[in-house]
Amino acid sequence: MPPTAVPTRYLLINPNSSAHITARLTASARAVLEPGETIESVNARGEPAVVRDVATLALADRHAEALFDAHAAQADAVLLGISLDGAADALRQRSPNRPVVGMTEAALMSACLRVRRVGLLTLGPALAPLYLQRVAQIGLASRVVGVDAPEAPTAFLPTTADVDSAVLAVLVAAGARLQVAGAEALVLAGAVLCGYAPALAARCGVPVFDGMACAVMQARTLIRCNA
Protein backbone atom coordinates (compact mmCIF):
# COMPACT_ATOMS: atom_id res chain seq x y z
CA MET A 1 0.00 0.00 0.00
CA PRO A 2 1.47 3.43 -0.94
CA PRO A 3 2.22 5.82 1.92
CA THR A 4 -0.47 8.31 2.86
CA ALA A 5 0.16 11.74 1.38
CA VAL A 6 1.16 14.26 4.04
CA PRO A 7 0.00 17.82 3.23
CA THR A 8 3.09 19.98 3.42
CA ARG A 9 3.61 23.53 2.22
CA TYR A 10 7.11 24.72 1.38
CA LEU A 11 8.03 28.34 0.86
CA LEU A 12 11.06 28.79 -1.41
CA ILE A 13 12.70 32.20 -1.00
CA ASN A 14 15.09 33.47 -3.64
CA PRO A 15 16.40 36.78 -2.26
CA ASN A 16 17.59 38.01 -5.64
CA SER A 17 15.40 39.33 -8.45
CA SER A 18 16.23 36.87 -11.25
CA ALA A 19 12.99 35.04 -12.04
CA HIS A 20 14.82 32.52 -14.24
CA ILE A 21 17.00 31.53 -11.27
CA THR A 22 13.88 31.14 -9.14
CA ALA A 23 12.49 28.86 -11.84
CA ARG A 24 15.64 26.73 -11.77
CA LEU A 25 15.50 26.45 -7.99
CA THR A 26 11.84 25.52 -8.14
CA ALA A 27 12.43 22.82 -10.75
CA SER A 28 14.98 21.12 -8.49
CA ALA A 29 12.59 21.34 -5.54
CA ARG A 30 9.62 19.97 -7.48
CA ALA A 31 11.66 17.04 -8.75
CA VAL A 32 11.78 15.61 -5.22
CA LEU A 33 8.32 16.57 -3.93
CA GLU A 34 6.14 13.76 -2.60
CA PRO A 35 2.35 13.44 -2.95
CA GLY A 36 0.59 16.08 -0.88
CA GLU A 37 3.54 18.48 -0.93
CA THR A 38 3.28 21.89 -2.57
CA ILE A 39 5.72 24.71 -3.06
CA GLU A 40 5.34 28.47 -3.34
CA SER A 41 8.34 30.32 -4.78
CA VAL A 42 9.03 34.02 -4.34
CA ASN A 43 11.91 36.26 -5.32
CA ALA A 44 13.02 39.79 -4.52
CA ARG A 45 12.44 42.85 -6.65
CA GLY A 46 15.25 45.15 -7.66
CA GLU A 47 18.90 44.57 -6.90
CA PRO A 48 20.68 42.26 -6.60
CA ALA A 49 19.91 40.24 -9.70
CA VAL A 50 22.70 37.87 -8.61
CA VAL A 51 24.74 37.74 -5.40
CA ARG A 52 28.41 38.22 -6.27
CA ASP A 53 30.05 39.82 -3.20
CA VAL A 54 29.61 40.79 0.45
CA ALA A 55 27.60 43.90 -0.38
CA THR A 56 25.02 42.10 -2.53
CA LEU A 57 24.84 39.27 0.02
CA ALA A 58 23.90 41.78 2.72
CA LEU A 59 21.20 43.25 0.48
CA ALA A 60 19.89 39.75 -0.30
CA ASP A 61 19.72 38.99 3.42
CA ARG A 62 17.41 41.96 3.93
CA HIS A 63 15.24 40.81 1.04
CA ALA A 64 15.08 37.31 2.53
CA GLU A 65 13.82 38.64 5.84
CA ALA A 66 11.18 40.80 4.13
CA LEU A 67 9.99 37.91 1.94
CA PHE A 68 9.85 35.66 4.98
CA ASP A 69 7.72 38.17 6.89
CA ALA A 70 5.38 38.56 3.92
CA HIS A 71 4.91 34.92 2.93
CA ALA A 72 5.99 32.43 5.62
CA ALA A 73 2.92 32.44 7.85
CA GLN A 74 1.19 29.59 5.99
CA ALA A 75 4.34 27.56 5.24
CA ASP A 76 5.36 24.39 7.06
CA ALA A 77 9.01 24.93 6.15
CA VAL A 78 11.12 27.58 4.43
CA LEU A 79 13.73 26.78 1.79
CA LEU A 80 16.36 29.47 1.37
CA GLY A 81 17.45 29.60 -2.27
CA ILE A 82 20.79 31.33 -1.97
CA SER A 83 23.98 29.33 -2.11
CA LEU A 84 25.70 31.14 0.77
CA ASP A 85 22.63 30.41 2.93
CA GLY A 86 22.48 34.12 3.72
CA ALA A 87 19.86 34.89 6.32
CA ALA A 88 19.27 31.27 7.40
CA ASP A 89 20.34 31.78 11.00
CA ALA A 90 18.39 35.03 11.36
CA LEU A 91 15.24 33.44 9.95
CA ARG A 92 15.55 30.49 12.32
CA GLN A 93 15.58 32.90 15.24
CA ARG A 94 12.41 34.53 13.91
CA SER A 95 10.69 31.18 13.45
CA PRO A 96 11.87 28.63 16.03
CA ASN A 97 8.93 26.28 15.36
CA ARG A 98 9.21 26.23 11.56
CA PRO A 99 12.21 24.63 9.80
CA VAL A 100 14.34 27.01 7.76
CA VAL A 101 16.77 25.14 5.53
CA GLY A 102 19.66 26.67 3.59
CA MET A 103 20.47 24.90 0.35
CA THR A 104 24.25 24.63 0.73
CA GLU A 105 24.11 23.61 4.38
CA ALA A 106 21.58 20.90 3.47
CA ALA A 107 23.71 19.58 0.62
CA LEU A 108 26.88 19.53 2.72
CA MET A 109 25.15 17.71 5.56
CA SER A 110 23.67 15.19 3.13
CA ALA A 111 27.03 14.59 1.44
CA CYS A 112 28.75 14.07 4.79
CA LEU A 113 26.28 11.28 5.57
CA ARG A 114 27.46 9.52 2.42
CA VAL A 115 31.24 10.07 2.33
CA ARG A 116 34.07 11.31 4.50
CA ARG A 117 35.57 13.94 2.18
CA VAL A 118 33.50 16.44 0.22
CA GLY A 119 34.34 19.00 -2.46
CA LEU A 120 32.29 22.19 -2.81
CA LEU A 121 31.78 23.41 -6.36
CA THR A 122 30.48 26.89 -7.16
CA LEU A 123 31.05 29.66 -9.71
CA GLY A 124 33.15 32.81 -9.38
CA PRO A 125 36.49 32.86 -7.52
CA ALA A 126 35.62 36.10 -5.71
CA LEU A 127 33.09 34.21 -3.60
CA ALA A 128 35.33 31.27 -2.67
CA PRO A 129 36.47 32.82 0.66
CA LEU A 130 32.83 33.36 1.66
CA TYR A 131 32.06 29.70 1.01
CA LEU A 132 35.03 28.65 3.15
CA GLN A 133 33.66 30.85 5.92
CA ARG A 134 30.23 29.25 5.55
CA VAL A 135 31.68 25.75 5.68
CA ALA A 136 33.55 26.65 8.88
CA GLN A 137 30.42 28.24 10.36
CA ILE A 138 28.46 25.04 9.75
CA GLY A 139 31.26 23.08 11.43
CA LEU A 140 32.37 21.00 8.45
CA ALA A 141 35.78 22.50 7.67
CA SER A 142 37.51 19.21 8.45
CA ARG A 143 35.27 17.35 5.99
CA VAL A 144 35.51 19.70 3.00
CA VAL A 145 38.68 19.29 0.93
CA GLY A 146 38.24 22.64 -0.79
CA VAL A 147 36.16 25.04 -2.81
CA ASP A 148 36.56 25.21 -6.58
CA ALA A 149 34.93 28.28 -8.11
CA PRO A 150 35.64 28.61 -11.85
CA GLU A 151 34.15 31.27 -14.09
CA ALA A 152 31.15 30.29 -16.22
CA PRO A 153 29.27 33.50 -17.11
CA THR A 154 26.73 31.80 -19.34
CA ALA A 155 25.40 29.86 -16.34
CA PHE A 156 23.72 33.05 -15.11
CA LEU A 157 21.84 33.74 -18.36
CA PRO A 158 18.17 32.82 -18.86
CA THR A 159 17.86 29.52 -20.69
CA THR A 160 15.30 26.81 -21.28
CA ALA A 161 17.97 24.10 -21.13
CA ASP A 162 18.39 22.11 -17.92
CA VAL A 163 22.09 21.63 -18.70
CA ASP A 164 24.32 23.92 -20.77
CA SER A 165 27.13 21.88 -22.32
CA ALA A 166 29.71 24.64 -21.90
CA VAL A 167 28.86 25.10 -18.23
CA LEU A 168 28.89 21.35 -17.70
CA ALA A 169 32.39 21.12 -19.19
CA VAL A 170 33.61 23.78 -16.71
CA LEU A 171 32.00 21.89 -13.83
CA VAL A 172 33.52 18.58 -14.92
CA ALA A 173 37.02 20.09 -14.94
CA ALA A 174 36.49 21.68 -11.53
CA GLY A 175 35.02 18.46 -10.14
CA ALA A 176 38.07 16.56 -11.34
CA ARG A 177 40.35 18.98 -9.49
CA LEU A 178 38.38 18.47 -6.30
CA GLN A 179 38.59 14.72 -6.74
CA VAL A 180 42.37 14.96 -7.06
CA ALA A 181 42.29 16.87 -3.75
CA GLY A 182 40.47 13.93 -2.18
CA ALA A 183 36.78 14.64 -2.66
CA GLU A 184 34.60 11.53 -2.70
CA ALA A 185 31.45 13.52 -3.45
CA LEU A 186 30.64 16.97 -4.81
CA VAL A 187 28.23 19.60 -3.55
CA LEU A 188 26.85 22.10 -6.07
CA ALA A 189 26.71 25.45 -4.27
CA GLY A 190 24.86 27.78 -6.58
CA ALA A 191 21.24 28.40 -7.48
CA VAL A 192 22.18 28.50 -11.16
CA LEU A 193 23.71 25.03 -10.81
CA CYS A 194 20.43 23.41 -9.81
CA GLY A 195 19.68 20.63 -12.27
CA TYR A 196 23.30 19.84 -13.15
CA ALA A 197 23.82 17.11 -10.55
CA PRO A 198 22.78 14.05 -12.63
CA ALA A 199 24.89 15.02 -15.64
CA LEU A 200 27.89 15.92 -13.50
CA ALA A 201 27.65 12.70 -11.49
CA ALA A 202 27.61 10.71 -14.70
CA ARG A 203 30.74 12.49 -15.96
CA CYS A 204 32.70 12.51 -12.69
CA GLY A 205 31.70 9.11 -11.33
CA VAL A 206 31.01 10.32 -7.78
CA PRO A 207 27.81 11.37 -5.96
CA VAL A 208 26.80 14.98 -6.66
CA PHE A 209 24.38 16.80 -4.35
CA ASP A 210 21.93 19.43 -5.62
CA GLY A 211 21.44 22.10 -2.97
CA MET A 212 17.72 22.73 -3.38
CA ALA A 213 16.80 19.06 -3.74
CA CYS A 214 18.68 18.37 -0.51
CA ALA A 215 16.96 21.32 1.18
CA VAL A 216 13.53 19.86 0.43
CA MET A 217 14.48 16.44 1.76
CA GLN A 218 16.09 17.87 4.88
CA ALA A 219 13.04 20.05 5.53
CA ARG A 220 10.73 17.07 5.12
CA THR A 221 12.74 15.13 7.69
CA LEU A 222 12.63 18.00 10.18
CA ILE A 223 8.88 18.37 9.77
CA ARG A 224 8.26 14.67 10.34
CA CYS A 225 10.55 14.67 13.38
CA ASN A 226 8.77 17.77 14.73
CA ALA A 227 12.20 19.39 14.93
Buried (B, 14 or more C-beta within 10 A) or exposed (E): EEEEEEEBEBBBBBBBBBEBBBBBBBBBBBBBBEEEBEBBBBBBEEEBBBBBEEEBBEBBBBBBBBBBEEBBEEBBBBBBBBBBBBBBEBBBEBBEEBBBBBBBBBBBBBBBEEBEBBBBBBBBEEBBEBBBEBBEEBEBEEBBBBBBBBEBEEBBEEBEEEBBEEBBEBBBEBBBBBBEEEBBBBBBBBBBBBBBBEBBBEBBEBBBBBBBBBBBBBBBEBBEEEE
